């Protein structure tokens, strides 16, 4: 994972939630994550949602659920026309301890679309010119996701 940035395991028909969680936890431990850091519980996509897993540590990503929960245009990607730039993000950067790894397992696929692309921020940085690299090195960022608060308020639930 460290060398390539992304790894795909094909034909994992026997992979279940517990095995996936064990893999994520072990990868984090091997990479030196803080001892206080456990598996992430998504503020919105957790067991409290209708289409959620029975396990808070498994986030169910569903366009149907997004249509139900994200009625405001800020969050509802399900009803938008997709563009090449629209869905790019880094997972959970607003958390006190951001994610070190993301594991995605597809259990129900659409007939068309549903593509997920992975990109390396390290590779992107390496391809920048030295002046741009120097410019970005002097910047800081504050990350937030106010749309989750709005979704919780509109749907009458508390964020995890």
C-alpha positions as CSV (number, residue, x, y, z in Angstrom):
1,X,0.0,0.0,0.0
2,X,2.8,2.4,0.9
3,X,4.6,1.8,-2.4
4,X,1.6,2.0,-4.7
5,X,-0.9,4.2,-2.8
6,X,-3.8,2.0,-3.7
7,X,-4.2,-1.7,-3.9
8,X,-7.1,-3.7,-5.4
9,X,-8.0,-7.2,-4.2
10,X,-10.1,-9.0,-6.7
11,X,-12.5,-11.9,-6.2
12,X,-12.8,-11.4,-2.5
13,X,-16.2,-13.2,-2.3
14,X,-15.5,-14.5,1.2
15,X,-14.7,-11.0,2.6
16,X,-17.1,-10.0,5.3
17,X,-17.4,-6.9,7.5
18,X,-15.3,-8.4,10.4
19,X,-12.4,-9.4,8.1
20,X,-12.5,-6.0,6.4
21,X,-12.4,-4.2,9.7
22,X,-9.5,-6.4,10.9
23,X,-7.6,-5.5,7.7
24,X,-8.2,-1.8,8.2
25,X,-7.3,-1.9,11.9
26,X,-4.1,-3.8,11.2
27,X,-3.0,-1.5,8.3
28,X,-3.4,1.5,10.6
29,X,-1.4,-0.2,13.4
30,X,1.4,-1.1,11.0
31,X,1.6,2.5,9.8
32,X,1.8,3.9,13.3
33,X,-1.6,5.4,13.9
34,X,-2.2,6.8,17.4
35,X,-3.3,4.1,19.9
36,X,-6.3,6.2,20.7
37,X,-7.4,6.0,17.1
38,X,-9.9,3.2,16.4
39,X,-12.0,2.4,13.3
40,X,-13.9,5.5,12.1
41,X,-17.6,5.9,12.6
42,X,-19.0,8.1,10.0
43,X,-21.1,11.1,11.3
44,X,-24.0,10.4,8.9
45,X,-23.5,7.0,7.2
46,X,-23.7,4.8,10.2
47,X,-26.0,2.2,11.8
48,X,-28.5,4.9,12.6
49,X,-29.6,5.3,9.0
50,X,-32.3,3.2,7.3
51,X,-29.8,1.7,4.8
52,X,-27.0,1.6,7.3
53,X,-25.2,-1.5,8.4
54,X,-25.9,-2.9,11.8
55,X,-22.3,-2.0,12.7
56,X,-21.4,1.6,13.3
57,X,-17.9,1.0,12.0
58,X,-19.2,0.1,8.5
59,X,-20.3,3.1,6.5
60,X,-22.9,2.3,3.8
61,X,-22.5,4.6,0.8
62,X,-25.7,4.6,-1.2
63,X,-27.2,7.0,-3.7
64,X,-30.7,6.0,-2.5
65,X,-29.7,7.0,1.0
66,X,-28.2,10.2,-0.2
67,X,-31.4,11.2,-1.9
68,X,-33.3,10.6,1.4
69,X,-30.9,12.4,3.8
70,X,-29.3,15.1,1.6
71,X,-32.2,17.1,0.5
72,X,-30.1,20.3,0.2
73,X,-28.0,20.9,-2.9
74,X,-24.8,21.2,-0.8
75,X,-24.7,17.5,-0.1
76,X,-27.0,15.8,-2.6
77,X,-24.6,14.4,-5.2
78,X,-27.1,11.8,-6.3
79,X,-29.2,14.2,-8.3
80,X,-26.4,16.1,-9.9
81,X,-24.9,15.6,-13.3
82,X,-21.4,14.2,-12.7
83,X,-18.4,16.2,-13.9
84,X,-14.8,15.3,-13.9
85,X,-14.1,17.5,-10.9
86,X,-17.3,17.2,-8.9
87,X,-16.7,14.2,-6.8
88,X,-13.0,14.5,-5.9
89,X,-12.4,14.4,-2.2
90,X,-10.2,13.1,0.5
91,X,-12.1,11.1,3.2
92,X,-12.9,12.6,6.6
93,X,-10.2,15.3,6.6
94,X,-12.2,17.3,9.2
95,X,-11.9,14.7,11.9
96,X,-9.4,15.3,14.8
97,X,-7.6,12.2,13.6
98,X,-8.2,11.9,9.8
99,X,-8.3,8.5,8.2
100,X,-5.1,6.8,7.3
101,X,-6.6,4.2,5.0
102,X,-10.0,3.9,3.2
103,X,-11.3,0.4,2.4
104,X,-14.1,0.2,-0.2
105,X,-16.0,-3.1,-0.8
106,X,-18.8,-3.1,-3.4
107,X,-21.7,-5.2,-2.5
108,X,-24.4,-3.9,-4.8
109,X,-23.5,-2.4,-8.2
110,X,-25.5,-0.3,-10.6
111,X,-25.9,-1.5,-14.1
112,X,-23.9,1.4,-15.4
113,X,-21.7,4.0,-13.8
114,X,-20.8,3.8,-10.2
115,X,-17.1,4.3,-11.0
116,X,-14.7,5.1,-8.2
117,X,-11.4,6.6,-9.1
118,X,-8.4,6.8,-6.8
119,X,-5.6,9.3,-7.1
120,X,-2.4,10.0,-5.2
121,X,-2.0,13.4,-3.5
122,X,1.8,12.6,-3.3
123,X,1.9,12.0,-7.0
124,X,0.0,15.2,-7.6
125,X,2.5,17.2,-5.4
126,X,5.5,15.5,-7.2
127,X,4.2,16.7,-10.5
128,X,3.9,20.3,-9.5
129,X,6.7,22.7,-10.5
130,X,9.1,23.6,-7.7
131,X,7.7,27.1,-7.3
132,X,4.2,25.7,-6.8
133,X,5.5,23.1,-4.4
134,X,7.1,25.9,-2.3
135,X,3.9,27.9,-2.5
136,X,1.8,25.1,-1.2
137,X,4.3,24.2,1.5
138,X,3.6,27.5,3.2
139,X,-0.2,27.0,3.3
140,X,-2.4,25.5,6.0
141,X,-6.0,24.4,5.8
142,X,-9.0,24.1,8.1
143,X,-11.3,21.4,7.1
144,X,-15.0,21.3,7.9
145,X,-18.2,19.6,6.7
146,X,-21.1,21.9,7.7
147,X,-23.4,19.9,5.4
148,X,-23.5,17.0,7.8
149,X,-25.0,19.3,10.5
150,X,-27.6,20.5,8.0
151,X,-28.5,17.0,7.0
152,X,-28.9,16.0,10.7
153,X,-31.1,19.0,11.4
154,X,-33.3,18.4,8.4
155,X,-33.7,14.7,9.2
156,X,-34.0,14.9,12.9
157,X,-31.0,12.9,14.0
158,X,-27.8,13.6,15.9
159,X,-24.4,13.2,14.3
160,X,-22.2,10.5,15.7
